[in-house]
Amino acid sequence: MPSVLAYHRPQSLEDAWALLSNPEHALLAGGTLIVPAVRRNPDAGATFIDLQALGLDTLGVDGDRLNLGAMARLGDLMVDARVPALLADLCRRELPSALRNAATIGGTVGAAGSVTAADSVLLAGLLVHDAAVGLHGAADRSLADYLDSRPVGIVTVVSMETEGAGTLAVTGRTPADVPIVAAVGRRTPSGIRLALTGVAATPVLVDPTDPTAGLEPPSDFRGSSDYRLHLASTLAARVVQELS
Ligand SMILES: Cc1cc2nc3c(=O)[nH]c(=O)nc-3n(C[C@H](O)[C@H](O)[C@H](O)COP(=O)(O)OP(=O)(O)OC[C@H]3O[C@@H](n4cnc5c(N)ncnc54)[C@H](O)[C@@H]3O)c2cc1C
């Protein structure tokens, strides 16, 4: 039996933040990552702070940026015309349908410390759309900074640029598998923004002219570090060529 010791559904961000001051308490969004984690370790027990009553599921346009409320579901973003086509496609690719109808954009960002984060094509897509993370309890910051620093705070909104064509190139064991390495790019007025998955603990923004500079990918059963570097270089070149 999984032991959920207590469940809270706060009605305000202040109440949620106060509950989070207890390090034993965990934020619950779509639950696709955190509920299985609790089930795997039933002896530890968990107390959830469910974010669903906070009205964080709205989308809004602010000038040339789109603001996604943290509780917006990937399944809804996938079919929303305001979401750039590349990101809608990445929402579809991120998870199978049953999971993406529950998983949220805030949970995807909040899961940055998990083992699956390295392979998140959606986080890579957000990076190339110059995503910024709005937080309650910590200073707002770029997504790249958030992935580096992983601050304690409640993600309230993820905002991003929407203009410019984008594309991706991937290699997986099969077309349906999570890519071993993926390159995601977007053309902007100031040049191409490029991000890679599968080469570090989280997706990373890289220099399109030298995409593997400084990378030391991990090795695992899906591919050695050298193989991943080779894929990164090849896939990045394909994306840059398509966007040039
Ligand atoms: C390639 C890939 C494959 C995956 N495959 C699977 C799979 O097959 N099965 C599966 O169960 N999962 C899978 N995941 C993991 C998980 O489904 C995703 O990361 C999902 O997007 C998490 O969203 P959620 O809303 O369900 O988050 P939750 O599970 O609710 O939360 C995830 C983490 O984020 C924190 N969090 C949630 N909301 C916030 C917020 N607003 N602010 C700050 N922190 C927050 C939580 O405390 C928790 O630590 C996969 C992920 C990737 C990248």
The ligand as an ORCA input file, in Angstrom:
! r2SCAN-3c Opt
* xyz 0 1
  C      10.908     11.373    -21.989
  C      10.045     11.232    -20.776
  C       9.331     10.091    -20.572
  C       8.540      9.949    -19.439
  N       7.843      8.811    -19.296
  C       7.078      8.668    -18.214
  C       6.309      7.480    -18.063
  O       6.330      6.595    -18.917
  N       5.546      7.339    -16.956
  C       5.515      8.322    -16.006
  O       4.809      8.152    -15.015
  N       6.221      9.439    -16.127
  C       7.000      9.661    -17.203
  N       7.727     10.810    -17.355
  C       7.771     11.824    -16.261
  C       6.557     12.734    -16.114
  O       5.403     12.184    -16.696
  C       6.757     14.103    -16.714
  O       7.926     14.727    -16.235
  C       5.523     14.991    -16.430
  O       5.529     15.996    -17.398
  C       5.423     15.541    -15.047
  O       4.243     16.376    -14.971
  P       3.158     16.199    -13.834
  O       2.234     17.361    -13.936
  O       2.545     14.855    -13.881
  O       4.075     16.355    -12.526
  P       3.996     15.679    -11.081
  O       4.283     14.220    -11.152
  O       2.762     16.095    -10.364
  O       5.246     16.445    -10.423
  C       6.546     16.249    -10.946
  C       7.557     16.984    -10.028
  O       7.411     18.386    -10.156
  C       7.044     18.974     -8.925
  N       6.038     20.000     -9.265
  C       4.819     19.798     -9.798
  N       4.217     20.966    -10.042
  C       5.083     21.920     -9.660
  C       5.034     23.353     -9.675
  N       3.977     24.028    -10.132
  N       6.103     24.025     -9.193
  C       7.216     23.360     -8.756
  N       7.319     22.014     -8.713
  C       6.258     21.311     -9.176
  C       6.490     17.833     -8.079
  O       6.627     18.064     -6.698
  C       7.348     16.683     -8.549
  O       8.613     16.704     -7.924
  C       8.480     10.992    -18.476
  C       9.190     12.167    -18.699
  C       9.968     12.294    -19.841
  C      10.724     13.551    -20.074
*
